[in-house]
Amino acid sequence: QLQLVESGGGLVQPGGSLRLSCAASGFAFDYYAIGWFRQAPGKGREGVTCITRGGDTNYADSVKGRFTISRDNAKSTLYLQMNSLNAEDTAVYYCAAKAIAFSTTCPLTSGDYPYWGQGTQVTVSS
């Protein structure tokens, strides 16, 4: 059974940092592109960043230079390092998986990802 479990969310002050993790199980992690998405209250789900099987990355303009995605295939785990957080980053963060060919880039559209975790809340507030 494919499973994605996010962790690491919480309350952080503006300008602070958080590191999210997404533990995967039940599938061949290294055959999948994995993405981070977020959904703020009253808004739609937004693509944040994704990483391909080969380690190529794609970032939303709103997080470029502040967020870094990485993956550890040996541990079947995805990470999101978030720095310089601001109130606009407040949202539930989800990881999602999509089977993909090795040379294919990863999309930031939620409809392209069939497998999702339950999400972890990130709140940026003083």
N, C-alpha and C positions, 0 to 999 in steps of 0.2 A: 504494500500500500504506500503510494507516494505521499510523503509528508514534508511540510516546510514549517519550521517553528522559529519565529522571530523572538529576539530578546535584546535587552540593553536600553530600552526606552526609559523615559523618566522626565523629571523636571530639571531644567537647566536655565541659568541666567543668560540674558543676551550677551553675546560675545563668547559664550562658553562652547564646550565640545562634548560630544557623545559618540560612542562607537556601538553601532548595532550589529547584531549577528543573526544569521539565518542558518539553522541546522537542517540539513536535508537527509532524508532517508527513504528507502524503498525504491530507488531508481539509480541509474548510472549517472551520477552527478556530472561527470566530466563530458557527457554527451549533450548537455543542456546549456543554453544561455540562461542567465539568471538576472533578474532585474529588481530594482527597488522602485516602488510606487508609493504615493502618499495621498491621503484624502483629508482635507481640512473640513471643519464643520460647515455645512451648507454648500460645499463645492464638490466638483467631480473628482474622480481619481486621476492623478497627475503622474506621468512618468518622470522619475528623478534621474536614474542612471541604470545602465545595464552593462554586462560583461559577457563576451563571447566565450566559446570553448577555448579559443586561442589566447584569450586575455585582452583582446581589444575592447575598448570602452566607449561609451556614448553617454553624454551628460546633458541634462536640460540646462539652458542658459542661466537659469536662476541659481544654480548651484555650482557652476563651473568655478574652479579655483578655491572652493570651500569644502566640497565633499569629495571623497575618494572611495571608489569601490574596489574590492579585491576578493579573490576567491582562493581557497585552499582545497584543492581537489582531493588530497590525501585525507582530509578531515570532513569532506563533503559539507563545507561551510562557506558561506558568503558573508562578507563584512561591508559595513558602510561607516567610514570615519567622517564625522560631520564637525567642521570647525566654523568659527565665527557665526554661530547660530543667531538668528533673529526671530522676532515674533511671527513673521510670515512662514517660518519653517514648522510652526506648530501644526501637527497633523497626526493621524494614525499612519504608520509606515508599514508597508507590506512588501514581502519578497514574493517573487513569482518566477516560474520556470517554464521554459519552452525548448522542446527538442529542436536542434538546429544543426545544419552541416558545419563542418569545421571552419570553412572559409567565409561563412555568411556573417554579416554584421547583425547586431541585435537592435530590435526596434524599441521605441519608448511608448508604444501604444498598448494600453492595457488589454485590448481585445485580442492581441496576438499571443497572449500567455494563458494557457489552459489550467495551470496549476498554481494555487495561491496558498499562502499562509494566513493565519488569523489576525496578524497585525500586532504592532506594539505602539503605544502612545508616546509621542514626543511633545512636550510642552515647554516652550521658551517664554519665560516670564520672570520679571524681577519681583 
